[in-house]
Amino acid sequence: MQKYKCELCGYVYDPEVGDPDNGIAAGTAFEDLPADWVCPLCSADKENFSPED
């Protein structure tokens, strides 16, 4: 699964890890994150993320 990086702070969302502190289970693809999910470090919206190379 594709990792996505926050363009504002550099946080990388790794679907293999998820975001357990915010209720996102491991194995959750970025595309499947809730629309209101935000970066856990800087609170940026999903639109501020781009696929990581």
Z-matrix of the N, CA and C atoms (Angstrom, degrees):
N
C 1 1.454
C 2 1.527 1 110.38
N 3 1.291 2 115.51 1 147.83
C 4 1.464 3 123.62 2 -175.64
C 5 1.532 4 111.80 3 -75.30
N 6 1.331 5 115.95 4 135.04
C 7 1.459 6 121.54 5 171.92
C 8 1.526 7 108.59 6 -87.61
N 9 1.325 8 115.96 7 150.39
C 10 1.462 9 121.81 8 178.67
C 11 1.518 10 109.30 9 -126.90
N 12 1.332 11 115.12 10 140.96
C 13 1.460 12 121.13 11 -176.19
C 14 1.522 13 110.93 12 -114.06
N 15 1.327 14 116.41 13 135.89
C 16 1.457 15 121.74 14 176.13
C 17 1.529 16 108.01 15 -74.12
N 18 1.328 17 115.68 16 123.92
C 19 1.465 18 120.51 17 -178.36
C 20 1.530 19 112.13 18 -72.52
N 21 1.326 20 117.34 19 -16.65
C 22 1.462 21 120.11 20 -177.15
C 23 1.527 22 112.89 21 -88.57
N 24 1.341 23 117.24 22 -40.33
C 25 1.470 24 118.52 23 -175.19
C 26 1.520 25 114.55 24 -123.73
N 27 1.342 26 117.29 25 -11.56
C 28 1.458 27 120.00 26 178.06
C 29 1.517 28 114.97 27 92.63
N 30 1.336 29 117.87 28 -0.70
C 31 1.469 30 120.56 29 177.41
C 32 1.528 31 109.23 30 -59.48
N 33 1.322 32 116.74 31 137.90
C 34 1.463 33 121.09 32 178.01
C 35 1.521 34 109.02 33 -111.42
N 36 1.347 35 115.53 34 120.35
C 37 1.460 36 120.52 35 173.75
C 38 1.515 37 107.81 36 -83.11
N 39 1.336 38 115.77 37 118.47
C 40 1.461 39 122.62 38 178.92
C 41 1.530 40 107.88 39 -108.24
N 42 1.335 41 117.71 40 111.91
C 43 1.462 42 119.49 41 -177.57
C 44 1.525 43 113.86 42 -61.28
N 45 1.319 44 117.98 43 -23.63
C 46 1.453 45 120.05 44 178.34
C 47 1.524 46 111.45 45 -70.56
N 48 1.328 47 116.79 46 -21.61
C 49 1.465 48 122.64 47 179.07
C 50 1.526 49 110.68 48 -101.42
N 51 1.330 50 116.36 49 -36.78
C 52 1.455 51 121.08 50 -175.47
C 53 1.532 52 110.00 51 76.02
N 54 1.306 53 116.24 52 -153.76
C 55 1.468 54 122.85 53 177.29
C 56 1.525 55 106.58 54 -139.54
N 57 1.351 56 115.93 55 70.72
C 58 1.473 57 119.74 56 -172.34
C 59 1.527 58 114.23 57 -59.07
N 60 1.324 59 117.78 58 -29.73
C 61 1.463 60 120.09 59 179.30
C 62 1.525 61 111.83 60 -65.42
N 63 1.340 62 116.54 61 -20.82
C 64 1.457 63 121.39 62 -179.49
C 65 1.534 64 112.62 63 -116.65
N 66 1.336 65 116.03 64 20.96
C 67 1.457 66 120.62 65 173.71
C 68 1.516 67 115.99 66 80.05
N 69 1.342 68 117.50 67 16.37
C 70 1.464 69 120.95 68 179.22
C 71 1.525 70 108.44 69 -101.29
N 72 1.320 71 115.71 70 115.31
C 73 1.461 72 121.39 71 -175.94
C 74 1.523 73 112.13 72 -71.11
N 75 1.327 74 115.39 73 151.20
C 76 1.462 75 120.95 74 172.86
C 77 1.515 76 108.35 75 -57.53
N 78 1.322 77 116.92 76 142.51
C 79 1.456 78 121.77 77 -179.67
C 80 1.521 79 113.42 78 92.86
N 81 1.347 80 117.33 79 2.86
C 82 1.462 81 121.17 80 179.42
C 83 1.523 82 109.84 81 -87.28
N 84 1.330 83 116.53 82 115.34
C 85 1.463 84 121.31 83 178.66
C 86 1.527 85 109.97 84 -65.11
N 87 1.325 86 116.82 85 150.42
C 88 1.465 87 121.15 86 179.50
C 89 1.523 88 110.77 87 -54.97
N 90 1.320 89 116.56 88 -41.69
C 91 1.455 90 121.48 89 -179.08
C 92 1.523 91 112.55 90 -62.30
N 93 1.331 92 116.41 91 -23.25
C 94 1.462 93 121.51 92 -177.55
C 95 1.528 94 113.06 93 -94.13
N 96 1.333 95 117.20 94 0.01
C 97 1.457 96 119.62 95 177.00
C 98 1.527 97 109.36 96 -66.14
N 99 1.341 98 117.60 97 147.75
C 100 1.470 99 119.59 98 177.66
C 101 1.525 100 110.97 99 -58.76
N 102 1.320 101 116.67 100 150.89
C 103 1.463 102 121.82 101 -178.66
C 104 1.524 103 111.86 102 -59.75
N 105 1.337 104 116.80 103 -27.92
C 106 1.464 105 119.76 104 -177.49
C 107 1.531 106 113.53 105 -94.59
N 108 1.345 107 116.65 106 8.04
C 109 1.460 108 119.85 107 177.29
C 110 1.523 109 108.75 108 -67.54
N 111 1.336 110 116.54 109 139.77
C 112 1.462 111 121.41 110 177.73
C 113 1.519 112 109.70 111 -129.04
N 114 1.317 113 115.84 112 161.64
C 115 1.462 114 121.96 113 178.15
C 116 1.532 115 108.89 114 -56.54
N 117 1.341 116 117.34 115 129.22
C 118 1.465 117 119.53 116 -179.02
C 119 1.534 118 113.88 117 -69.48
N 120 1.322 119 117.42 118 -14.34
C 121 1.468 120 119.70 119 179.83
C 122 1.517 121 113.36 120 -95.87
N 123 1.342 122 116.91 121 -42.64
C 124 1.474 123 118.71 122 -173.94
C 125 1.526 124 113.80 123 -124.16
N 126 1.333 125 117.23 124 1.16
C 127 1.468 126 123.31 125 178.27
C 128 1.529 127 114.27 126 66.33
N 129 1.337 128 117.39 127 22.79
C 130 1.466 129 121.11 128 176.76
C 131 1.530 130 109.58 129 -71.33
N 132 1.327 131 116.67 130 148.03
C 133 1.457 132 122.25 131 177.07
C 134 1.531 133 110.56 132 -70.56
N 135 1.339 134 115.85 133 164.01
C 136 1.467 135 121.40 134 179.38
C 137 1.519 136 112.46 135 -57.03
N 138 1.337 137 117.51 136 -29.74
C 139 1.469 138 120.76 137 -177.95
C 140 1.525 139 112.43 138 -65.87
N 141 1.325 140 117.32 139 -14.24
C 142 1.458 141 121.84 140 178.35
C 143 1.525 142 112.94 141 -89.87
N 144 1.328 143 116.35 142 8.08
C 145 1.462 144 121.50 143 179.06
C 146 1.523 145 109.57 144 -105.96
N 147 1.318 146 115.34 145 148.18
C 148 1.462 147 120.65 146 175.06
C 149 1.523 148 109.24 147 -136.37
N 150 1.329 149 117.40 148 154.86
C 151 1.469 150 120.37 149 180.00
C 152 1.519 151 110.53 150 -58.37
N 153 1.317 152 115.96 151 138.26
C 154 1.462 153 120.47 152 178.07
C 155 1.514 154 108.92 153 -89.68
N 156 1.308 155 117.06 154 138.52
C 157 1.467 156 121.49 155 179.44
C 158 1.509 157 111.96 156 -70.77
